[in-house]
Amino acid sequence: MTGSVTFSMIKPDAIQDGQVGQIIAMIEARGFCLKALELTQLTLARAGQFYAMHKERPFYEQLCKYMASSPIIAMVLTKPNAVADFRALIGATDPAEAAPGTIRKRFGKSIEGNAIHGSDADETALIETRFFFPKLSL
Protein backbone atom coordinates (compact mmCIF):
# COMPACT_ATOMS: atom_id res chain seq x y z
CA MET A 1 0.00 0.00 0.00
CA THR A 2 2.05 2.90 -1.25
CA GLY A 3 -0.45 5.17 -3.00
CA SER A 4 -1.04 8.76 -2.01
CA VAL A 5 -4.88 8.73 -1.96
CA THR A 6 -7.37 7.21 0.42
CA PHE A 7 -11.11 7.49 0.95
CA SER A 8 -12.92 7.96 4.24
CA MET A 9 -16.43 8.52 5.57
CA ILE A 10 -17.35 10.00 8.90
CA LYS A 11 -20.29 7.83 9.91
CA PRO A 12 -23.74 8.82 11.20
CA ASP A 13 -22.93 8.21 14.87
CA ALA A 14 -19.96 10.57 14.88
CA ILE A 15 -21.90 13.28 13.06
CA GLN A 16 -24.85 12.98 15.44
CA ASP A 17 -22.47 13.18 18.41
CA GLY A 18 -20.81 16.38 17.14
CA GLN A 19 -17.38 14.82 16.63
CA VAL A 20 -16.69 15.94 13.05
CA GLY A 21 -14.33 18.79 13.92
CA GLN A 22 -12.29 16.70 16.32
CA ILE A 23 -12.00 13.85 13.83
CA ILE A 24 -10.91 16.12 10.99
CA ALA A 25 -8.40 17.80 13.33
CA MET A 26 -6.88 14.38 14.13
CA ILE A 27 -6.68 13.56 10.42
CA GLU A 28 -4.97 16.84 9.56
CA ALA A 29 -2.62 16.57 12.55
CA ARG A 30 -1.33 13.30 11.04
CA GLY A 31 -0.39 15.10 7.83
CA PHE A 32 -3.35 14.21 5.61
CA CYS A 33 -4.62 16.85 3.19
CA LEU A 34 -8.31 17.07 2.34
CA LYS A 35 -8.65 16.82 -1.44
CA ALA A 36 -12.48 16.57 -1.39
CA LEU A 37 -15.17 16.66 1.29
CA GLU A 38 -18.95 16.41 1.04
CA LEU A 39 -21.74 16.16 3.58
CA THR A 40 -24.33 13.88 2.00
CA GLN A 41 -27.24 11.62 2.85
CA LEU A 42 -27.08 8.10 1.46
CA THR A 43 -30.29 6.48 0.33
CA LEU A 44 -30.78 2.84 1.23
CA ALA A 45 -30.15 1.92 -2.41
CA ARG A 46 -26.93 3.97 -2.60
CA ALA A 47 -25.66 2.50 0.67
CA GLY A 48 -26.41 -0.92 -0.79
CA GLN A 49 -24.36 -0.10 -3.89
CA PHE A 50 -21.41 1.11 -1.80
CA TYR A 51 -21.43 -2.01 0.39
CA ALA A 52 -22.31 -4.45 -2.42
CA MET A 53 -19.21 -6.55 -1.65
CA HIS A 54 -20.88 -7.47 1.66
CA LYS A 55 -24.27 -8.38 0.14
CA GLU A 56 -24.09 -12.03 1.21
CA ARG A 57 -22.94 -11.22 4.75
CA PRO A 58 -25.47 -11.35 7.61
CA PHE A 59 -24.81 -7.74 8.63
CA TYR A 60 -25.38 -6.23 5.16
CA GLU A 61 -28.99 -5.03 5.54
CA GLN A 62 -28.41 -3.55 8.99
CA LEU A 63 -25.23 -1.82 7.78
CA CYS A 64 -27.08 -0.25 4.85
CA LYS A 65 -29.92 0.93 7.11
CA TYR A 66 -27.42 2.42 9.55
CA MET A 67 -25.44 4.23 6.85
CA ALA A 68 -28.66 5.67 5.38
CA SER A 69 -30.00 6.70 8.79
CA SER A 70 -28.47 10.19 8.78
CA PRO A 71 -25.85 12.20 6.89
CA ILE A 72 -22.27 11.07 6.39
CA ILE A 73 -19.20 13.03 5.37
CA ALA A 74 -17.32 11.57 2.41
CA MET A 75 -13.66 12.60 2.16
CA VAL A 76 -10.73 12.04 -0.14
CA LEU A 77 -7.42 12.37 1.67
CA THR A 78 -3.90 12.59 0.30
CA LYS A 79 -0.55 11.79 1.85
CA PRO A 80 2.30 9.45 0.93
CA ASN A 81 1.39 5.88 2.00
CA ALA A 82 -2.16 7.15 2.54
CA VAL A 83 -4.09 3.90 2.97
CA ALA A 84 -1.74 2.24 5.47
CA ASP A 85 -1.20 5.43 7.47
CA PHE A 86 -4.93 6.13 7.60
CA ARG A 87 -5.74 2.57 8.69
CA ALA A 88 -3.25 3.03 11.54
CA LEU A 89 -4.90 6.32 12.51
CA ILE A 90 -8.46 4.98 12.58
CA GLY A 91 -7.66 1.74 14.43
CA ALA A 92 -9.37 -1.64 14.55
CA THR A 93 -12.98 -1.99 13.38
CA ASP A 94 -14.06 -2.88 16.92
CA PRO A 95 -13.37 0.19 19.09
CA ALA A 96 -12.79 -2.10 22.07
CA GLU A 97 -9.82 -3.59 20.20
CA ALA A 98 -8.53 -0.31 18.73
CA ALA A 99 -5.22 1.05 19.94
CA PRO A 100 -5.16 4.07 22.24
CA GLY A 101 -5.00 7.36 20.34
CA THR A 102 -6.89 6.07 17.31
CA ILE A 103 -10.10 7.64 16.04
CA ARG A 104 -12.18 4.53 16.68
CA LYS A 105 -10.83 4.10 20.22
CA ARG A 106 -11.65 7.72 21.02
CA PHE A 107 -15.01 8.09 19.24
CA GLY A 108 -16.32 4.62 18.37
CA LYS A 109 -19.21 3.03 20.25
CA SER A 110 -19.51 -0.37 18.60
CA ILE A 111 -18.35 -2.36 15.58
CA GLU A 112 -21.08 -0.73 13.48
CA GLY A 113 -20.99 2.67 15.17
CA ASN A 114 -17.23 3.00 14.96
CA ALA A 115 -17.19 6.65 13.83
CA ILE A 116 -15.28 6.33 10.58
CA HIS A 117 -14.65 4.26 7.46
CA GLY A 118 -11.30 3.98 5.72
CA SER A 119 -10.31 2.22 2.51
CA ASP A 120 -8.49 -1.07 3.01
CA ALA A 121 -6.30 -1.01 -0.12
CA ASP A 122 -5.08 1.39 -2.79
CA GLU A 123 -7.43 -0.12 -5.38
CA THR A 124 -10.40 0.13 -3.01
CA ALA A 125 -9.51 3.76 -2.27
CA LEU A 126 -9.79 4.60 -5.96
CA ILE A 127 -13.08 2.72 -6.38
CA GLU A 128 -14.60 4.35 -3.30
CA THR A 129 -13.35 7.81 -4.30
CA ARG A 130 -14.93 7.46 -7.74
CA PHE A 131 -18.19 6.28 -6.16
CA PHE A 132 -18.60 9.58 -4.30
CA PHE A 133 -16.50 11.93 -6.43
CA PRO A 134 -16.69 10.68 -10.04
CA LYS A 135 -15.38 13.93 -11.54
CA LEU A 136 -12.45 14.37 -9.14
CA SER A 137 -9.08 14.34 -10.83
CA LEU A 138 -6.66 12.04 -9.02
C-alpha positions as CSV (number, residue, x, y, z in Angstrom):
1,M,0.0,0.0,0.0
2,T,2.0,2.9,-1.3
3,G,-0.4,5.2,-3.0
4,S,-1.0,8.8,-2.0
5,V,-4.9,8.7,-2.0
6,T,-7.4,7.2,0.4
7,F,-11.1,7.5,1.0
8,S,-12.9,8.0,4.2
9,M,-16.4,8.5,5.6
10,I,-17.3,10.0,8.9
11,K,-20.3,7.8,9.9
12,P,-23.7,8.8,11.2
13,D,-22.9,8.2,14.9
14,A,-20.0,10.6,14.9
15,I,-21.9,13.3,13.1
16,Q,-24.9,13.0,15.4
17,D,-22.5,13.2,18.4
18,G,-20.8,16.4,17.1
19,Q,-17.4,14.8,16.6
20,V,-16.7,15.9,13.0
21,G,-14.3,18.8,13.9
22,Q,-12.3,16.7,16.3
23,I,-12.0,13.8,13.8
24,I,-10.9,16.1,11.0
25,A,-8.4,17.8,13.3
26,M,-6.9,14.4,14.1
27,I,-6.7,13.6,10.4
28,E,-5.0,16.8,9.6
29,A,-2.6,16.6,12.5
30,R,-1.3,13.3,11.0
31,G,-0.4,15.1,7.8
32,F,-3.3,14.2,5.6
33,C,-4.6,16.8,3.2
34,L,-8.3,17.1,2.3
35,K,-8.7,16.8,-1.4
36,A,-12.5,16.6,-1.4
37,L,-15.2,16.7,1.3
38,E,-19.0,16.4,1.0
39,L,-21.7,16.2,3.6
40,T,-24.3,13.9,2.0
41,Q,-27.2,11.6,2.9
42,L,-27.1,8.1,1.5
43,T,-30.3,6.5,0.3
44,L,-30.8,2.8,1.2
45,A,-30.2,1.9,-2.4
46,R,-26.9,4.0,-2.6
47,A,-25.7,2.5,0.7
48,G,-26.4,-0.9,-0.8
49,Q,-24.4,-0.1,-3.9
50,F,-21.4,1.1,-1.8
51,Y,-21.4,-2.0,0.4
52,A,-22.3,-4.4,-2.4
53,M,-19.2,-6.6,-1.7
54,H,-20.9,-7.5,1.7
55,K,-24.3,-8.4,0.1
56,E,-24.1,-12.0,1.2
57,R,-22.9,-11.2,4.7
58,P,-25.5,-11.4,7.6
59,F,-24.8,-7.7,8.6
60,Y,-25.4,-6.2,5.2
61,E,-29.0,-5.0,5.5
62,Q,-28.4,-3.5,9.0
63,L,-25.2,-1.8,7.8
64,C,-27.1,-0.3,4.9
65,K,-29.9,0.9,7.1
66,Y,-27.4,2.4,9.6
67,M,-25.4,4.2,6.9
68,A,-28.7,5.7,5.4
69,S,-30.0,6.7,8.8
70,S,-28.5,10.2,8.8
71,P,-25.8,12.2,6.9
72,I,-22.3,11.1,6.4
73,I,-19.2,13.0,5.4
74,A,-17.3,11.6,2.4
75,M,-13.7,12.6,2.2
76,V,-10.7,12.0,-0.1
77,L,-7.4,12.4,1.7
78,T,-3.9,12.6,0.3
79,K,-0.5,11.8,1.8
80,P,2.3,9.5,0.9
81,N,1.4,5.9,2.0
82,A,-2.2,7.2,2.5
83,V,-4.1,3.9,3.0
84,A,-1.7,2.2,5.5
85,D,-1.2,5.4,7.5
86,F,-4.9,6.1,7.6
87,R,-5.7,2.6,8.7
88,A,-3.3,3.0,11.5
89,L,-4.9,6.3,12.5
90,I,-8.5,5.0,12.6
91,G,-7.7,1.7,14.4
92,A,-9.4,-1.6,14.6
93,T,-13.0,-2.0,13.4
94,D,-14.1,-2.9,16.9
95,P,-13.4,0.2,19.1
96,A,-12.8,-2.1,22.1
97,E,-9.8,-3.6,20.2
98,A,-8.5,-0.3,18.7
99,A,-5.2,1.1,19.9
100,P,-5.2,4.1,22.2
101,G,-5.0,7.4,20.3
102,T,-6.9,6.1,17.3
103,I,-10.1,7.6,16.0
104,R,-12.2,4.5,16.7
105,K,-10.8,4.1,20.2
106,R,-11.7,7.7,21.0
107,F,-15.0,8.1,19.2
108,G,-16.3,4.6,18.4
109,K,-19.2,3.0,20.3
110,S,-19.5,-0.4,18.6
111,I,-18.4,-2.4,15.6
112,E,-21.1,-0.7,13.5
113,G,-21.0,2.7,15.2
114,N,-17.2,3.0,15.0
115,A,-17.2,6.6,13.8
116,I,-15.3,6.3,10.6
117,H,-14.6,4.3,7.5
118,G,-11.3,4.0,5.7
119,S,-10.3,2.2,2.5
120,D,-8.5,-1.1,3.0
121,A,-6.3,-1.0,-0.1
122,D,-5.1,1.4,-2.8
123,E,-7.4,-0.1,-5.4
124,T,-10.4,0.1,-3.0
125,A,-9.5,3.8,-2.3
126,L,-9.8,4.6,-6.0
127,I,-13.1,2.7,-6.4
128,E,-14.6,4.3,-3.3
129,T,-13.4,7.8,-4.3
130,R,-14.9,7.5,-7.7
131,F,-18.2,6.3,-6.2
132,F,-18.6,9.6,-4.3
133,F,-16.5,11.9,-6.4
134,P,-16.7,10.7,-10.0
135,K,-15.4,13.9,-11.5
136,L,-12.4,14.4,-9.1
137,S,-9.1,14.3,-10.8
138,L,-6.7,12.0,-9.0
